[in-house]
Amino acid sequence: MKNGPLILMLISLLVCNAQQQKNTFRIGQKSVLFEDASRNRPLATEIWYPTHDDALETRPKENKKELFKTIKTIPNASIPNQKFPLLIVSHGTGGNRFSLTWFIQAMVKEGYMVVSLDHYGNSTFNKIPREFVKWWERAIDVQYVLTQVLEDKDIGFAIDSSKIGGVGFSLGGYTNIALAGGHVDRTVHENEHGTERAMPAEFPETDEVIDFEKDSLIVSSYRKYKDLVKDDRITSFFVMAPAIGFGFHTVDQTKEITAPIFIVAGKGDQVAPVNKNAEKYHSLIKSSKIHLFNENVQHYIFLNEATPFGKQVAPAITIDHPKINRGEIHQKTLVMALEFFKGTL
């Protein structure tokens, strides 16, 4: 046992070195356009990853028309020759792959690789009416992008394929529940308020008359993909303010879900009220846990923090209750997410 102190010292040095290495991670970023030719769906994708590269000392381009604060990344930085757990992120309806960069930034700095994608036809700059109601195809989007990333020789080598988690906000929350094995019923005609189901506020203007209940393209998509949404490669899910609760009404729809799911939402959510969404999902999913913030926490608080311009032109999604600080809610959410993924991946 004479070498005991020396061994302990070496172990301590290794642990400190590993911790120091993790804390020096910067954020690398690659932009990729994947295309699912079988569905004719281009899928713009961002890959965010830990890097040890130094940031270039260049003055960032100032865009006074940005709604939300942006994060600092290093485009096309090198990827360390090691394995990282992967998180794949699904945005809310009419959102985009940059909607949750507050979450992405923190997770990358903690040693996660993160992939976020624009869902075709249901993103900020690409709005197609039918795609706003083909919710189930979002899960197929994620499956396709995940396959491409894992098989990419420049990216896949750094992914620990045994540690893949899903993250989503709003409609992206539903997307992750679908990926876990939840099967939505599109025939439900009432929304969470008990009134005739209406399109979301982000729905695009159109002169086209579409019978969303009987439209052949929507119906055929549902029949083809409704039972193909589950992806067993993703083994735990963190969902924020999940929507589409009106499409779930029996435990039979969630019986395939065995992966752990953590649900977080605010009691003040008027877009996806918790009693008809977050709490409803929790009651139907045996493997779920839930945390509800108080009645002052609303739906869009899980988007990025806003710029002064954003608060001026889009107050509905950028301004929170006076008693609530969006940054503080983000930090509390991150603590829960980090604890959850460390315990489930």
C-alpha positions in Angstrom: 0.0 0.0 0.0 3.1 2.2 -0.1 2.0 3.5 -3.6 -1.5 4.3 -2.4 -1.1 8.0 -1.9 0.6 8.2 -5.3 -2.2 6.4 -7.0 -4.8 8.6 -5.4 -2.8 11.7 -6.4 -2.7 10.5 -10.1 -6.4 9.7 -10.0 -7.1 13.2 -8.7 -5.0 14.8 -11.4 -6.8 12.8 -14.1 -10.2 13.8 -12.7 -9.2 17.5 -12.5 -7.7 17.3 -16.0 -10.9 15.8 -17.4 -13.0 18.5 -15.6 -10.7 21.2 -16.8 -10.9 19.9 -20.4 -14.7 19.8 -20.2 -14.8 23.4 -18.9 -12.7 24.6 -21.9 -15.2 23.4 -24.5 -16.2 26.0 -27.0 -19.1 25.6 -29.4 -18.4 24.4 -32.9 -21.1 24.7 -35.5 -21.7 23.1 -38.9 -24.6 23.8 -41.3 -25.9 20.9 -43.4 -28.8 20.5 -45.8 -30.1 17.0 -45.8 -32.8 15.9 -48.2 -35.1 13.0 -47.6 -35.7 12.1 -51.3 -38.3 9.5 -50.4 -40.6 12.3 -49.2 -39.1 15.2 -51.2 -38.3 17.0 -47.9 -35.2 19.2 -47.6 -34.2 19.4 -43.9 -31.9 22.2 -43.0 -29.8 21.1 -40.0 -27.3 22.6 -37.5 -24.8 20.5 -35.8 -23.4 22.0 -32.6 -20.5 20.3 -30.9 -17.7 20.7 -28.3 -14.4 21.9 -29.7 -11.1 23.1 -28.3 -10.5 25.5 -31.2 -9.9 29.1 -30.4 -12.5 31.6 -31.5 -11.3 34.0 -34.2 -11.1 37.6 -33.0 -13.5 39.0 -35.5 -16.2 41.6 -34.9 -19.6 39.8 -35.1 -22.0 41.1 -37.7 -24.6 43.3 -36.0 -28.2 42.6 -37.1 -30.5 45.1 -35.4 -33.5 43.1 -36.7 -32.8 40.0 -34.7 -35.8 39.0 -32.5 -33.7 36.9 -30.2 -30.2 37.0 -28.7 -27.7 34.9 -30.5 -24.8 32.7 -29.2 -21.1 32.7 -30.1 -19.9 29.7 -32.1 -16.9 28.7 -34.2 -18.1 27.7 -37.7 -16.6 24.4 -39.0 -14.4 24.0 -36.0 -12.5 20.8 -35.4 -14.2 18.0 -33.5 -12.1 16.3 -30.7 -11.3 12.6 -31.3 -13.6 11.3 -28.6 -17.2 10.2 -28.1 -19.9 12.5 -27.0 -23.6 11.9 -26.1 -26.0 13.3 -28.7 -29.1 15.3 -28.2 -31.5 16.0 -31.2 -33.8 19.0 -30.9 -37.2 19.6 -32.4 -38.6 23.2 -32.5 -42.2 24.4 -32.0 -44.7 25.1 -34.7 -43.5 27.8 -37.0 -40.2 27.9 -35.2 -36.7 27.0 -36.4 -33.5 25.2 -35.6 -32.2 28.3 -33.8 -35.2 28.7 -31.4 -33.6 26.9 -28.5 -29.9 28.1 -28.7 -30.0 29.0 -25.0 -30.4 25.2 -24.3 -28.0 24.1 -27.0 -25.2 26.4 -25.8 -25.3 25.1 -22.3 -25.5 21.4 -23.3 -22.6 21.7 -25.7 -20.4 23.3 -23.0 -21.3 20.4 -20.8 -19.9 17.9 -23.4 -23.0 17.1 -25.5 -23.2 17.1 -29.2 -26.5 18.7 -30.3 -28.3 18.5 -33.7 -31.3 20.8 -34.4 -33.3 20.8 -37.6 -35.9 22.8 -39.4 -39.1 20.8 -39.9 -40.0 21.0 -43.6 -43.0 23.3 -44.2 -43.5 24.1 -40.5 -40.6 26.5 -39.8 -40.2 30.2 -39.6 -39.2 30.8 -43.3 -40.8 27.8 -44.9 -44.5 27.6 -44.1 -46.7 25.2 -46.0 -50.3 24.9 -44.7 -50.6 21.1 -44.9 -47.3 20.6 -43.1 -48.7 22.4 -40.1 -51.1 19.6 -39.4 -49.0 16.6 -40.5 -47.5 16.5 -37.0 -46.5 12.8 -37.2 -44.1 13.5 -40.1 -41.9 15.6 -37.8 -40.9 12.3 -36.1 -39.9 10.9 -39.5 -37.8 14.1 -40.1 -35.9 13.5 -36.9 -35.3 9.8 -37.7 -33.9 10.7 -41.1 -31.6 13.4 -39.8 -30.4 11.2 -37.0 -29.5 8.4 -39.5 -27.6 10.9 -41.7 -25.6 12.3 -38.8 -24.7 8.9 -37.4 -23.5 7.8 -40.9 -21.6 11.0 -41.7 -17.9 10.2 -41.6 -17.0 13.7 -40.4 -19.5 13.7 -37.6 -20.6 10.2 -36.7 -17.2 9.1 -35.3 -17.6 11.5 -32.4 -21.1 10.3 -31.4 -21.7 7.8 -28.7 -24.6 6.0 -30.4 -25.6 4.3 -27.1 -26.3 7.8 -25.6 -28.9 9.6 -27.7 -31.5 11.9 -26.2 -34.4 13.9 -27.6 -35.4 17.5 -26.8 -38.4 19.4 -27.9 -40.5 22.5 -27.3 -44.3 22.8 -27.9 -45.1 20.9 -31.1 -41.5 19.7 -30.8 -42.5 18.3 -27.4 -45.2 16.3 -29.0 -42.6 15.2 -31.7 -40.5 13.7 -29.0 -43.4 11.9 -27.4 -44.1 10.4 -30.8 -40.5 9.4 -31.1 -40.8 7.7 -27.7 -43.8 5.7 -29.0 -46.8 7.9 -28.6 -49.4 7.6 -31.4 -51.6 10.7 -32.0 -55.2 10.5 -33.0 -55.7 13.1 -35.8 -59.5 12.6 -35.9 -60.1 14.6 -32.7 -62.1 17.6 -33.6 -61.9 19.6 -30.4 -58.8 21.4 -29.0 -57.6 21.6 -25.4 -60.3 24.3 -24.7 -63.1 22.0 -25.7 -63.9 24.1 -28.7 -63.6 23.4 -32.5 -59.9 22.8 -33.2 -58.3 25.9 -34.9 -55.0 26.4 -36.6 -52.1 27.8 -34.5 -51.3 31.5 -34.5 -48.2 30.8 -36.6 -50.3 29.2 -39.4 -49.5 30.8 -42.8 -52.0 32.9 -44.8 -53.3 31.0 -47.8 -56.0 31.4 -50.4 -56.2 27.6 -50.9 -59.2 25.9 -49.5 -58.2 22.7 -47.7 -60.5 20.3 -45.9 -58.0 19.3 -43.2 -60.1 16.4 -42.1 -60.5 14.8 -45.5 -57.6 16.1 -47.6 -56.1 13.2 -49.5 -52.5 14.2 -48.9 -52.9 14.6 -45.2 -55.0 11.5 -44.7 -52.6 9.4 -46.8 -49.6 10.7 -44.9 -51.2 9.8 -41.6 -52.0 6.3 -42.7 -48.5 5.8 -44.0 -46.5 7.2 -41.1 -48.7 7.1 -38.0 -47.3 3.7 -36.8 -43.7 4.5 -37.8 -42.9 7.3 -35.4 -41.1 5.5 -32.7 -37.3 5.5 -32.8 -35.6 3.1 -30.3 -32.2 4.8 -30.9 -33.3 7.7 -28.8 -33.5 6.5 -25.2 -34.6 9.4 -23.1 -36.6 12.6 -23.8 -36.8 16.1 -22.3 -39.9 18.0 -23.4 -40.9 21.6 -22.7 -44.5 22.8 -22.8 -45.6 19.9 -25.1 -48.7 20.5 -27.3 -51.2 18.4 -29.2 -52.6 16.9 -26.0 -56.0 16.9 -27.6 -54.8 14.1 -29.8 -54.2 11.8 -26.8 -57.0 10.3 -24.8 -56.2 6.7 -23.9 -53.3 4.8 -22.4 -53.4 2.6 -25.4 -51.8 5.4 -27.4 -48.8 5.5 -25.1 -48.4 1.9 -24.2 -45.3 1.6 -26.4 -43.5 4.3 -24.4 -40.9 2.8 -22.0 -38.1 5.4 -22.2 -37.9 8.0 -19.5 -39.5 11.3 -20.3 -39.2 14.5 -18.3 -41.9 17.1 -18.9 -41.5 20.7 -17.9 -44.1 23.5 -18.4 -45.6 26.6 -16.8 -49.0 26.7 -15.1 -49.6 30.0 -16.9 -49.4 28.5 -20.3 -52.5 29.6 -22.3 -51.3 28.2 -25.7 -50.9 24.6 -24.4 -52.7 24.6 -21.0 -51.0 22.2 -18.7 -54.2 20.4 -17.7 -54.8 19.4 -21.3 -51.2 18.9 -22.3 -48.3 18.5 -19.9 -50.3 17.0 -17.1 -52.3 14.9 -19.5 -49.2 13.4 -21.1 -47.8 12.7 -17.6 -51.0 10.9 -16.6 -50.8 8.7 -19.8 -47.1 7.9 -19.8 -45.9 5.6 -17.0 -42.2 6.4 -17.5 -42.7 10.2 -17.2 -41.8 12.8 -14.6 -43.1 16.3 -14.5 -42.1 19.7 -13.2 -44.5 22.7 -13.4 -43.4 26.3 -12.9 -45.9 28.6 -11.3 -48.9 30.4 -12.8 -46.8 33.3 -14.0 -44.7 31.1 -16.4 -46.2 31.1 -19.8 -45.7 29.1 -23.0 -43.1 31.0 -25.0 -40.7 31.5 -22.0 -38.9 28.4 -23.4 -37.8 30.4 -26.5 -34.5 32.3 -26.5 -34.2 35.6 -24.6 -35.4 38.5 -26.7 -33.6 41.6 -28.0 -35.1 45.0 -27.5 -36.3 44.9 -31.1 -37.9 41.5 -30.6 -39.8 42.8 -27.6 -41.0 45.7 -29.7 -42.2 43.9 -32.7 -43.2 40.5 -31.3 -44.3 41.0 -27.7 -46.6 37.9 -27.6 -43.6 35.6 -27.8 -40.8 37.7 -26.2 -42.3 39.5 -23.2 -43.0 37.5 -20.0 -45.0 38.1 -16.9 -43.4 41.1 -14.9 -42.6 38.8 -12.0 -40.7 36.3 -14.2 -37.2 36.5 -15.6 -36.8 34.3 -18.7 -33.1 33.8 -18.1 -33.8 32.4 -14.6 -36.4 30.0 -15.9 -33.9 28.8 -18.5 -31.2 28.2 -15.8 -33.6 26.2 -13.7 -34.7 24.2 -16.7 -31.1 23.5 -17.6 -30.3 22.2 -14.1 -33.2 19.7 -14.5 -32.2 18.7 -18.0 -28.6 18.1 -17.1 -29.5 16.0 -14.1 -32.1 14.1 -16.2 -29.8 13.2 -19.1 -26.8 12.4 -16.8 -29.1 9.9 -15.1 -30.7 8.4 -18.2 -28.1 8.4 -21.0 
